[in-house]
């Protein structure tokens, strides 16, 4: 799922994004992997555990972001 779609489904005004883990991959750190707990502001409960992956293609410097859960 793209970042725009994910933020549309889980808007920042209704959910807190709490980063629980961060790591990089690749010789130049071109892939960043972040794990989040998505917490409802209304109830305070974790509604989703999601992973955000940001990859930068070093040849064209294109960046892609995707969310998985």
The first five atom37 places (N, CA, C, CB, O) and aatype in JSON, in Angstrom:
{
  "aatype": [20, 20, 20, 20, 20, 20, 20, 20, 20, 20, 20, 20, 20, 20, 20, 20, 20, 20, 20, 20, 20, 20, 20, 20, 20, 20, 20, 20, 20, 20, 20, 20, 20, 20, 20, 20, 20, 20, 20, 20, 20, 20, 20, 20, 20, 20, 20, 20, 20, 20, 20, 20, 20, 20, 20, 20, 20, 20, 20, 20, 20, 20, 20, 20, 20, 20, 20, 20, 20],
  "atom_mask": [
    [1, 1, 1, 1, 1],
    [1, 1, 1, 1, 1],
    [1, 1, 1, 1, 1],
    [1, 1, 1, 1, 1],
    [1, 1, 1, 1, 1],
    [1, 1, 1, 1, 1],
    [1, 1, 1, 1, 1],
    [1, 1, 1, 1, 1],
    [1, 1, 1, 1, 1],
    [1, 1, 1, 1, 1],
    [1, 1, 1, 1, 1],
    [1, 1, 1, 1, 1],
    [1, 1, 1, 1, 1],
    [1, 1, 1, 1, 1],
    [1, 1, 1, 1, 1],
    [1, 1, 1, 1, 1],
    [1, 1, 1, 1, 1],
    [1, 1, 1, 1, 1],
    [1, 1, 1, 1, 1],
    [1, 1, 1, 1, 1],
    [1, 1, 1, 1, 1],
    [1, 1, 1, 1, 1],
    [1, 1, 1, 1, 1],
    [1, 1, 1, 1, 1],
    [1, 1, 1, 1, 1],
    [1, 1, 1, 1, 1],
    [1, 1, 1, 1, 1],
    [1, 1, 1, 1, 1],
    [1, 1, 1, 1, 1],
    [1, 1, 1, 1, 1],
    [1, 1, 1, 1, 1],
    [1, 1, 1, 1, 1],
    [1, 1, 1, 1, 1],
    [1, 1, 1, 1, 1],
    [1, 1, 1, 1, 1],
    [1, 1, 1, 1, 1],
    [1, 1, 1, 1, 1],
    [1, 1, 1, 1, 1],
    [1, 1, 1, 1, 1],
    [1, 1, 1, 1, 1],
    [1, 1, 1, 1, 1],
    [1, 1, 1, 1, 1],
    [1, 1, 1, 1, 1],
    [1, 1, 1, 1, 1],
    [1, 1, 1, 1, 1],
    [1, 1, 1, 1, 1],
    [1, 1, 1, 1, 1],
    [1, 1, 1, 1, 1],
    [1, 1, 1, 1, 1],
    [1, 1, 1, 1, 1],
    [1, 1, 1, 1, 1],
    [1, 1, 1, 1, 1],
    [1, 1, 1, 1, 1],
    [1, 1, 1, 1, 1],
    [1, 1, 1, 1, 1],
    [1, 1, 1, 1, 1],
    [1, 1, 1, 1, 1],
    [1, 1, 1, 1, 1],
    [1, 1, 1, 1, 1],
    [1, 1, 1, 1, 1],
    [1, 1, 1, 1, 1],
    [1, 1, 1, 1, 1],
    [1, 1, 1, 1, 1],
    [1, 1, 1, 1, 1],
    [1, 1, 1, 1, 1],
    [1, 1, 1, 1, 1],
    [1, 1, 1, 1, 1],
    [1, 1, 1, 1, 1],
    [1, 1, 1, 1, 1]
  ],
  "atom_positions": [
    [[0.85, -1.16, 0.0], [0.0, 0.0, 0.0], [0.9, 1.23, 0.0], [-0.97, -0.01, 1.23], [1.92, 1.26, 0.7]],
    [[0.54, 2.22, -0.77], [1.35, 3.43, -0.83], [1.16, 4.26, 0.44], [0.98, 4.27, -2.07], [0.22, 4.04, 1.21]],
    [[2.06, 5.2, 0.63], [2.0, 6.05, 1.82], [0.73, 6.9, 1.84], [3.23, 6.95, 1.9], [0.13, 7.09, 2.9]],
    [[0.32, 7.4, 0.69], [-0.9, 8.21, 0.61], [-2.13, 7.4, 0.99], [-1.06, 8.78, -0.8], [-2.98, 7.87, 1.74]],
    [[-2.23, 6.18, 0.47], [-3.36, 5.31, 0.8], [-3.37, 4.97, 2.29], [-3.3, 4.02, -0.04], [-4.42, 4.98, 2.92]],
    [[-2.2, 4.66, 2.83], [-2.12, 4.28, 4.24], [-2.54, 5.44, 5.14], [-0.69, 3.83, 4.59], [-3.3, 5.25, 6.09]],
    [[-2.04, 6.64, 4.85], [-2.39, 7.8, 5.67], [-3.85, 8.21, 5.49], [-1.48, 8.98, 5.34], [-4.43, 8.84, 6.38]],
    [[-4.44, 7.85, 4.37], [-5.87, 8.1, 4.18], [-6.69, 7.15, 5.07], [-6.27, 7.91, 2.69], [-7.69, 7.56, 5.65]],
    [[-6.26, 5.89, 5.17], [-6.95, 4.9, 6.01], [-6.69, 5.12, 7.49], [-6.53, 3.51, 5.62], [-7.55, 4.83, 8.32]],
    [[-5.5, 5.61, 7.83], [-5.11, 5.83, 9.23], [-4.6, 7.26, 9.38], [-4.01, 4.79, 9.67], [-3.39, 7.48, 9.51]],
    [[-5.5, 8.26, 9.36], [-5.08, 9.66, 9.42], [-4.43, 10.01, 10.76], [-6.28, 10.58, 9.17], [-4.79, 9.46, 11.8]],
    [[-3.47, 10.92, 10.71], [-2.71, 11.32, 11.9], [-3.58, 12.0, 12.95], [-1.59, 12.24, 11.5], [-3.2, 12.02, 14.13]],
    [[-4.71, 12.55, 12.57], [-5.56, 13.2, 13.58], [-6.37, 12.19, 14.39], [-6.5, 14.19, 12.9], [-6.95, 12.55, 15.41]],
    [[-6.43, 10.92, 13.94], [-7.18, 9.88, 14.67], [-6.28, 8.77, 15.21], [-8.23, 9.28, 13.77], [-6.7, 7.99, 16.07]],
    [[-5.05, 8.69, 14.7], [-4.14, 7.61, 15.08], [-2.75, 8.17, 15.37], [-4.07, 6.54, 13.98], [-2.3, 9.11, 14.71]],
    [[-2.07, 7.57, 16.36], [-0.67, 7.89, 16.63], [0.18, 6.82, 15.98], [-0.39, 7.98, 18.17], [-0.14, 5.63, 16.03]],
    [[1.28, 7.24, 15.36], [2.24, 6.32, 14.77], [3.43, 6.25, 15.72], [2.67, 6.78, 13.3], [4.19, 7.21, 15.83]],
    [[3.6, 5.13, 16.4], [4.69, 4.96, 17.36], [5.72, 4.01, 16.76], [4.16, 4.43, 18.74], [5.45, 2.82, 16.58]],
    [[6.9, 4.55, 16.45], [7.94, 3.71, 15.84], [8.54, 2.79, 16.9], [9.04, 4.58, 15.18], [8.98, 3.25, 17.95]],
    [[8.56, 1.49, 16.61], [9.07, 0.51, 17.56], [10.41, -0.08, 17.15], [8.07, -0.6, 17.73], [11.12, -0.65, 17.98]],
    [[10.78, 0.05, 15.87], [12.04, -0.52, 15.4], [12.46, 0.21, 14.12], [11.9, -2.05, 15.14], [11.61, 0.68, 13.36]],
    [[13.77, 0.29, 13.9], [14.31, 0.92, 12.7], [15.59, 0.2, 12.31], [14.57, 2.45, 12.93], [16.43, -0.09, 13.16]],
    [[15.73, -0.09, 11.02], [16.97, -0.67, 10.52], [17.17, -0.26, 9.06], [16.96, -2.22, 10.67], [16.22, 0.14, 8.38]],
    [[18.41, -0.37, 8.6], [18.72, -0.07, 7.21], [19.33, -1.31, 6.57], [19.68, 1.15, 7.08], [19.9, -2.17, 7.24]],
    [[19.2, -1.37, 5.25], [19.79, -2.46, 4.47], [20.51, -1.85, 3.29], [18.7, -3.49, 4.0], [20.23, -0.72, 2.88]],
    [[21.43, -2.6, 2.75], [22.18, -2.15, 1.59], [23.51, -1.55, 2.0], [21.36, -1.13, 0.79], [23.67, -1.07, 3.12]],
    [[24.45, -1.57, 1.08], [25.79, -1.09, 1.38], [25.82, 0.41, 1.65], [26.73, -1.41, 0.25], [26.7, 0.9, 2.36]],
    [[24.88, 1.14, 1.09], [24.82, 2.58, 1.29], [23.58, 2.99, 2.07], [24.86, 3.31, -0.05], [23.2, 4.16, 2.08]],
    [[22.94, 2.03, 2.71], [21.76, 2.33, 3.51], [20.58, 2.77, 2.66], [22.07, 3.39, 4.52], [19.78, 3.6, 3.1]],
    [[20.47, 2.23, 1.45], [19.44, 2.69, 0.54], [18.04, 2.19, 0.88], [19.78, 2.28, -0.85], [17.06, 2.67, 0.31]],
    [[17.92, 1.22, 1.78], [16.61, 0.73, 2.2], [16.45, 0.96, 3.7], [16.44, -0.78, 1.85], [17.26, 0.49, 4.5]],
    [[15.41, 1.69, 4.06], [15.1, 1.93, 5.47], [13.82, 1.18, 5.81], [14.95, 3.46, 5.76], [12.82, 1.3, 5.11]],
    [[13.86, 0.42, 6.89], [12.7, -0.37, 7.31], [12.32, 0.09, 8.72], [13.0, -1.91, 7.28], [13.12, 0.0, 9.65]],
    [[11.09, 0.59, 8.85], [10.6, 1.08, 10.13], [9.35, 0.29, 10.52], [10.29, 2.6, 10.06], [8.47, 0.07, 9.69]],
    [[9.29, -0.12, 11.77], [8.11, -0.82, 12.27], [7.36, 0.12, 13.2], [8.51, -2.14, 13.0], [7.96, 0.81, 14.03]],
    [[6.04, 0.14, 13.05], [5.19, 1.05, 13.81], [4.05, 0.3, 14.48], [4.64, 2.14, 12.9], [3.55, -0.7, 13.96]],
    [[3.65, 0.8, 15.65], [2.36, 0.46, 16.25], [1.43, 1.61, 15.9], [2.46, 0.24, 17.82], [1.74, 2.77, 16.18]],
    [[0.29, 1.31, 15.29], [-0.7, 2.33, 14.98], [-1.72, 2.29, 16.11], [-1.38, 2.08, 13.55], [-2.42, 1.29, 16.3]],
    [[-1.81, 3.39, 16.86], [-2.62, 3.44, 18.08], [-3.77, 4.42, 17.89], [-1.76, 3.83, 19.3], [-3.56, 5.55, 17.45]],
    [[-4.96, 3.98, 18.23], [-6.14, 4.83, 18.17], [-6.05, 5.88, 19.27], [-7.45, 3.99, 18.3], [-5.87, 5.53, 20.44]],
    [[-6.18, 7.15, 18.92], [-6.16, 8.22, 19.92], [-7.4, 8.13, 20.79], [-6.08, 9.6, 19.23], [-7.34, 8.44, 21.98]],
    [[-8.51, 7.71, 20.21], [-9.79, 7.61, 20.92], [-9.75, 6.58, 22.05], [-10.9, 7.27, 19.95], [-10.18, 6.85, 23.17]],
    [[-9.24, 5.37, 21.74], [-9.28, 4.28, 22.72], [-7.93, 4.01, 23.38], [-9.76, 3.02, 22.06], [-7.88, 3.41, 24.46]],
    [[-6.85, 4.44, 22.76], [-5.52, 4.16, 23.28], [-5.03, 2.75, 22.98], [-5.51, 4.38, 24.76], [-3.98, 2.35, 23.47]],
    [[-5.78, 2.0, 22.19], [-5.42, 0.62, 21.86], [-4.65, 0.56, 20.54], [-6.67, -0.25, 21.79], [-4.88, 1.36, 19.63]],
    [[-3.75, -0.41, 20.46], [-3.04, -0.66, 19.21], [-3.99, -1.34, 18.24], [-1.76, -1.54, 19.46], [-4.52, -2.42, 18.53]],
    [[-4.22, -0.72, 17.1], [-5.14, -1.28, 16.11], [-4.4, -2.02, 14.99], [-5.99, -0.17, 15.52], [-5.0, -2.82, 14.27]],
    [[-3.09, -1.74, 14.85], [-2.33, -2.34, 13.75], [-0.85, -2.26, 14.05], [-2.66, -1.65, 12.42], [-0.38, -1.28, 14.63]],
    [[-0.11, -3.28, 13.65], [1.35, -3.24, 13.65], [1.75, -3.23, 12.18], [2.0, -4.47, 14.44], [1.43, -4.16, 11.43]],
    [[2.45, -2.18, 11.77], [2.74, -2.0, 10.35], [4.24, -1.79, 10.13], [1.95, -0.82, 9.78], [4.96, -1.34, 11.02]],
    [[4.68, -2.12, 8.92], [6.07, -1.92, 8.52], [6.11, -0.96, 7.34], [6.76, -3.28, 8.16], [5.42, -1.17, 6.34]],
    [[6.92, 0.09, 7.46], [7.1, 1.07, 6.38], [8.49, 0.85, 5.78], [6.93, 2.55, 6.9], [9.49, 0.91, 6.49]],
    [[8.53, 0.6, 4.48], [9.8, 0.38, 3.79], [10.0, 1.51, 2.77], [9.82, -1.01, 3.09], [9.16, 1.76, 1.91]],
    [[11.15, 2.17, 2.9], [11.51, 3.24, 1.95], [12.79, 2.81, 1.25], [11.69, 4.63, 2.68], [13.81, 2.56, 1.89]],
    [[12.72, 2.72, -0.08], [13.87, 2.28, -0.86], [14.24, 3.36, -1.87], [13.57, 0.94, -1.58], [13.39, 3.88, -2.59]],
    [[15.53, 3.69, -1.91], [16.04, 4.65, -2.87], [16.88, 3.92, -3.9], [16.87, 5.76, -2.16], [17.86, 3.26, -3.57]],
    [[16.48, 4.04, -5.17], [17.23, 3.46, -6.27], [18.42, 4.37, -6.54], [16.34, 3.28, -7.56], [18.24, 5.53, -6.91]],
    [[19.63, 3.86, -6.35], [20.82, 4.7, -6.46], [21.12, 5.15, -7.88], [22.0, 3.96, -5.91], [21.81, 6.15, -8.08]],
    [[20.63, 4.44, -8.88], [20.91, 4.83, -10.26], [20.1, 6.05, -10.68], [20.61, 3.67, -11.21], [20.64, 6.98, -11.28]],
    [[18.82, 6.06, -10.35], [17.99, 7.19, -10.76], [17.57, 8.06, -9.61], [16.78, 6.69, -11.48], [16.87, 9.06, -9.79]],
    [[18.0, 7.68, -8.4], [17.62, 8.38, -7.17], [16.1, 8.48, -7.0], [18.22, 9.77, -7.16], [15.59, 9.44, -6.43]],
    [[15.4, 7.47, -7.52], [13.95, 7.37, -7.3], [13.72, 6.73, -5.94], [13.25, 6.55, -8.44], [14.42, 5.8, -5.56]],
    [[12.74, 7.24, -5.22], [12.42, 6.69, -3.9], [11.0, 6.14, -3.92], [12.56, 7.77, -2.81], [10.08, 6.8, -4.39]],
    [[10.84, 4.92, -3.41], [9.52, 4.32, -3.28], [9.27, 4.03, -1.8], [9.39, 3.03, -4.14], [10.18, 3.64, -1.07]],
    [[8.02, 4.22, -1.39], [7.62, 3.95, -0.01], [6.42, 3.02, -0.06], [7.27, 5.28, 0.76], [5.49, 3.23, -0.83]],
    [[6.45, 1.98, 0.79], [5.29, 1.09, 0.85], [5.07, 0.66, 2.3], [5.47, -0.14, -0.06], [6.0, 0.58, 3.09]],
    [[3.81, 0.38, 2.6], [3.4, -0.07, 3.93], [2.9, -1.5, 3.83], [2.31, 0.85, 4.53], [2.17, -1.84, 2.9]],
    [[3.29, -2.34, 4.78], [2.81, -3.72, 4.89], [2.39, -3.98, 6.32], [3.9, -4.74, 4.44], [2.83, -3.28, 7.24]],
    [[1.56, -4.97, 6.51], [1.18, -5.38, 7.87], [0.87, -6.84, 7.89], [-0.02, -4.59, 8.38], [0.53, -7.39, 8.94]]
  ]
}
